[in-house]
Amino acid sequence: MADDHNNFVFGGDLEAILDALEADEDIEQEFMEAVDDVEKIEVVCELCGKKCKSKRGLKRHKTMKHKELIEEPVVQNSVETSVGETIRAADKSLTTDDLVVMVEQVKLKLSNTMVYQENIREELKAYTFVRPREDSKELGVLKEAYDGLLKNGNHEKFYSKYYSQIPLHAVKYFPGLSRNAATLLCTKLADRMVSFSREKLLSTVKGNQVKLSLPEKELAGLQYLGGYVLHNLHNKIAKSKKSELSESQQAMSFLKAGKAVNQTEKISLTLTASLDRGGLWTISGDAQEIFLRTEHYFRVNTSNAG
């Protein structure tokens, strides 16, 4: 129900390309073969010389036979440890300043949206929202709903709680408006509160400079898939009927910029460097950072959903 931000590189063409890429059944088989190739590189225990069939078997052997001689490295996934701290560090209470800003933003948007009746748009345009008292019941209800959203990140629960209490009494929250105008303002305020909570969380995460730290195997997979995606998107655009268009040429240049050109950089990517399948791209350090940031924000936004 919340407002979405539409970000397109070049419209429907990109969506079609992504759909075709997702339907590619070869990626899973190719990736699993690549993982097997890497895991077969070394299967001999350096502590006792025992030969194992796979790296997984070697790890299991070390855990069972040499537990006292090894210490498993503790991999800290910064998302799982820091998201909770970030939310706790954020100001959970909805302030009257926040509420006034959100109401004014919703009013402006509604009054300029031609789909609504002219009398309602004019009523909202002329309406002046009165800042509620800190001890008012209405502000308390809004705070409770908003704080719950920040705490658990569950949009469905937020909307359920919000609609069961607030729109039914819309004229109490926006005195001076007709019931229709007040109800419309209430429903759209709910959407703005959801988007505002996301903005607040992301700004806190950015301010604290939280970074995602992936285990080595997950990072290798991200590097491999990143190169696969960039390469396939580039090829699909190049082979399309619209490949000569300036938009397509720009898109291909953008994708090619994510390909590593430095040999040292290529060797550092273990999984990708182990493959020689003709044409697989090795992503650059900048491209890897983009994929890491994307994964980080995806986990931030989905860690508390459900």
HELIX and SHEET records of a PDB file:
HELIX    1   1 GLY A   12  GLU A   22  1                                  11    
HELIX    2   2 ASP A   26  GLU A   39  1                                  14    
HELIX    3   3 LYS A   55  LYS A   65  1                                  11    
HELIX    4   4 SER A   78  ALA A   89  1                                  12    
HELIX    5   5 THR A   96  SER A  111  1                                  16    
HELIX    6   6 GLU A  118  ALA A  126  1                                   9    
HELIX    7   7 LYS A  137  ASN A  152  1                                  16    
HELIX    8   8 HIS A  155  GLN A  165  1                                  11    
HELIX    9   9 PRO A  167  HIS A  169  5                                   3    
HELIX   10  10 ALA A  170  TYR A  173  1                                   4    
HELIX   11  11 ARG A  179  GLY A  207  1                                  29    
HELIX   12  12 GLU A  216  LYS A  239  1                                  24    
HELIX   13  13 SER A  246  LYS A  256  1                                  11    
HELIX   14  14 GLN A  263  ILE A  267  1                                   5    
HELIX   15  15 THR A  270  ALA A  273  1                                   4    
HELIX   16  16 GLY A  285  THR A  302  1                                  18    
END                                                                             
